[in-house]
Amino acid sequence: QVQLVESGGGLVQPGGSLRLSCAASGSIFSINAMGWYRQAPGKERELVAAITSGGSTNYADSVKGRFTISRDNAKNTVYLQMNSLKPEDTAVYYCNAGYSDGVLPYLEVWGQGTLVTVSS
């Protein structure tokens, strides 16, 4: 069993910053890509940013230049630095990871979600 534990969400004013963290623990042989998704009320879940084990990154157009994803492979942790936040960034943010447990080559796990609210 692998678990993802997210932290760092909260209430922030427009233009402010937040940093989300997501730590993986459990029976991990290796972690491949890790990413952040978000789901706003009444909308579908969407990819925000993703990062491979080698450090290649991918961002949604709506967050390019404002958000930065990074990871610490030694700690099995991924971060999302969010700057210049806008009200439309308000959503529940979910961490996602693709990993191997040493038996199966690819498994997927989701975190429980952390709420980010951007409001004055």
C-alpha positions in Angstrom: 0.0 0.0 0.0 1.2 3.5 -0.9 -0.2 6.6 0.5 0.1 10.3 -0.6 -0.2 12.9 2.1 -0.8 16.5 1.0 -0.3 19.7 2.9 -0.1 23.4 2.4 -3.6 24.4 1.2 -5.5 27.3 2.7 -7.0 30.7 2.2 -4.9 33.3 0.4 -5.7 36.7 -1.1 -5.4 37.3 -4.9 -1.8 37.9 -5.9 -0.6 35.8 -3.0 1.4 32.6 -2.8 1.1 29.1 -1.4 3.3 26.0 -1.5 1.7 22.6 -1.6 3.6 19.4 -0.6 2.8 15.8 -1.2 4.8 13.0 0.4 4.6 9.4 -0.7 5.1 6.5 1.8 4.6 2.8 1.8 5.7 -0.1 -0.4 7.5 1.9 -3.0 10.1 0.4 -5.3 10.3 3.4 -7.6 8.2 6.4 -8.4 7.7 7.6 -12.0 5.8 10.7 -12.7 4.2 12.8 -10.0 1.7 15.5 -10.5 -0.9 17.9 -9.2 -4.5 18.0 -10.4 -7.3 20.3 -9.3 -11.1 20.2 -9.3 -13.2 23.3 -8.9 -16.9 23.2 -8.0 -18.9 22.0 -10.9 -15.9 21.3 -13.1 -14.0 18.3 -14.1 -10.6 17.4 -12.6 -7.8 18.8 -14.6 -4.0 18.5 -14.7 -2.1 21.4 -13.3 1.5 20.3 -13.5 3.5 17.0 -13.7 7.1 16.1 -13.3 8.9 12.9 -14.3 11.6 11.1 -12.2 14.2 12.8 -14.5 12.8 16.3 -13.8 10.9 17.0 -17.0 7.9 19.2 -16.3 4.6 19.9 -18.0 2.1 22.6 -17.1 -1.4 23.6 -17.9 -1.5 26.8 -20.0 -3.5 28.6 -17.3 -0.7 28.3 -14.7 2.4 28.6 -16.8 4.7 31.3 -15.5 3.0 31.3 -12.1 3.3 27.8 -10.8 6.4 25.7 -10.4 6.5 21.9 -9.7 9.5 20.3 -8.2 10.4 17.0 -6.5 12.8 15.5 -4.0 13.3 12.0 -5.1 15.2 11.1 -1.9 12.1 12.1 0.1 9.5 10.8 -2.4 8.0 14.3 -2.2 6.6 16.6 -4.8 6.0 20.3 -4.4 3.8 22.9 -6.1 4.9 26.5 -5.6 1.9 28.7 -6.6 2.5 32.5 -7.1 0.3 35.3 -8.3 -2.8 33.3 -7.4 -6.1 34.2 -8.9 -9.7 33.5 -7.7 -10.0 31.1 -10.6 -7.3 29.0 -9.0 -9.7 28.1 -6.2 -10.1 24.3 -6.2 -9.3 21.1 -4.4 -5.8 20.2 -5.4 -4.9 16.5 -5.6 -1.5 14.8 -5.7 -1.0 11.9 -8.1 1.8 9.4 -8.5 2.7 6.6 -10.8 4.9 4.0 -9.1 6.1 0.4 -9.1 6.0 -1.8 -6.0 8.7 -4.1 -7.4 6.2 -6.6 -8.6 3.8 -4.6 -10.8 5.5 -2.1 -13.1 2.9 0.6 -12.9 0.4 1.5 -10.2 -1.4 4.8 -9.6 -2.3 6.5 -6.3 -4.1 9.7 -5.4 -3.9 11.9 -2.4 -7.0 13.0 -0.4 -6.9 16.5 -1.7 -6.2 19.9 -0.1 -8.4 22.9 -0.6 -7.0 26.1 -2.0 -9.2 29.2 -1.8 -8.2 32.5 -3.4 -10.4 35.3 -2.2 -10.2 38.8 -0.7 
